[in-house]
């Protein structure tokens, strides 16, 4: 190799050696259809309890009385939001929706989550599009605002109607706040760490984690619940009567 060739080659090696390592895309692209996923190393849980559920909720005394009364009502009548074809609201849609696919549509100013369950929709607005507090009335899914902390999407949800039962039939107040930390742990695997705070209903915050895997070829379908088509078959399984 000529002297000039050695100089050029040495310069190339120095450039490569000094180059910064490749980094993951920030913010990451969460676009796609996702379904629930059980971690192999934790077959029954991600964050305590079975299936990612907290084993028990630290209710205040008043909240426990309300929860017990609601459970008795459901046991006696079978009445639930789903039984009346109503979406379960946040945070239950996050948990219940995990058993059905969900589609994430990502734009710089907004992330939209489309749940196959009840055709439900959540809209997560970034600061420029956030709904002013003065314009908020309680909704089943509340108001969600998002921000990126590095590769983690942080979603803060407030303004959830108090008339719907929440996580594990938990009664809640208008002070309930739900914070999600959503991040890719691998190219096609997503974790959603969910923390529920409610100083009226809970003695301390509750945190659990759900895991999802991406389904590149799945096409979302319509989930239509009409005329209370849920029924329990002879084996005790809850099913839907098929429409014509």
Secondary structure, 3 states (H helix, E strand, C coil): CCHHHHHHHHHHHHHHHHCCCCCCCCCCCCCEEEEECCCCCCCCCCCCCHHHCCCCCCECHHHHHHHHHHHHHHHHHCCCCHHHCCCCCCCHHHHHHHHCCEEEEEECCEEEEEECHHHCEEEEECHHHCCCHHHCCCECCCEEEEEEECCEEEEEEECECCCCCCHHHCCCCCCCEEEEEEEEEECCEEEEEEEEECCCCECCCEEEEEEEEECCCCCCCCCCCCCCCEEECCCCCEEECCCC
